[in-house]
Amino acid sequence: QAKSVSDETVAALTNNVAAAYHGLGEWDEAVDRFKTAIQLFEALEAKRHSIGKWLDGDSTQRKIDFIRGRMELAARHERPPPDEWLDSSGTVRQGGADYFDKKAKVAER
């Protein structure tokens, strides 16, 4: 039996696919997928009550803003910064593979 996937997961995965196309230099595909991700996150934002936005620090809007910036880069045929990414809370993070290696070592303890 298939499990359902949340709307937020679909929006996040759509953004991840867009980011992959962006990183590969597939500009038009990236822009199209970023637009879809923005629409999905905007639909989520429209359904949220103000208390939910306050509780999570308006992370959905931060995600939308970040994705718009990436879409603009892709539209100009510019690659994204290689060590900058968006976490699930909508916070921009710095660090590449070494960041994740450190996180994995901490988790092993």
NORLINNOR-V269744 format. One record per residue. N is the residue number from 0. NEAR is the number of other C-alpha atoms within 8 Angstrom. D_CENTER is the distance of its C-alpha to the mean C-alpha in Angstrom with 1 decimal. Layout:
# NORLINNOR-V269744
n: [N/N]
near: [NEAR/NEAR]
d_center: [D_CENTER/D_CENTER]
This chain:
# NORLINNOR-V269744
n: [0/1/2/3/4/5/6/7/8/9/10/11/12/13/14/15/16/17/18/19/20/21/22/23/24/25/26/27/28/29/30/31/32/33/34/35/36/37/38/39/40/41/42/43/44/45/46/47/48/49/50/51/52/53/54/55/56/57/58/59/60/61/62/63/64/65/66/67/68/69/70/71/72/73/74/75/76/77/78/79/80/81/82/83/84/85/86/87/88/89/90/91/92/93/94/95/96/97/98/99/100/101/102/103/104/105/106/107/108]
near: [2/3/4/4/6/6/8/9/8/10/12/9/8/12/12/8/10/14/10/9/12/15/9/6/9/9/11/8/10/16/14/9/12/16/9/9/13/12/8/12/13/11/8/11/9/6/6/8/6/6/6/9/11/8/7/8/6/10/11/11/9/10/12/11/8/9/12/10/8/10/12/9/11/16/10/6/8/7/9/10/5/5/7/11/7/11/8/5/7/10/10/8/8/7/9/9/6/7/8/9/8/8/8/8/8/7/6/5/4]
d_center: [28.3/24.7/22.4/20.3/16.5/15.0/13.4/10.4/10.2/10.8/8.0/5.4/7.8/8.2/5.0/6.2/9.5/9.0/8.0/11.2/13.2/12.4/13.6/16.5/17.5/17.4/16.8/17.7/15.8/12.6/13.4/14.4/11.3/9.1/11.9/11.8/8.2/9.4/12.6/11.4/9.6/12.8/15.0/13.7/14.4/17.8/18.8/18.3/21.4/21.7/22.6/19.3/17.4/19.9/19.6/15.9/16.0/14.2/10.7/9.7/11.1/9.5/5.9/8.0/9.8/7.3/6.3/10.1/11.0/9.5/11.2/14.3/14.4/14.4/17.0/19.1/18.9/17.5/15.5/12.7/14.0/14.5/14.1/11.2/7.8/5.5/7.1/7.4/9.5/7.4/9.6/9.5/11.4/14.0/15.6/15.8/17.7/20.1/17.7/17.1/20.8/21.7/19.6/21.3/24.7/24.3/23.4/26.5/28.8]
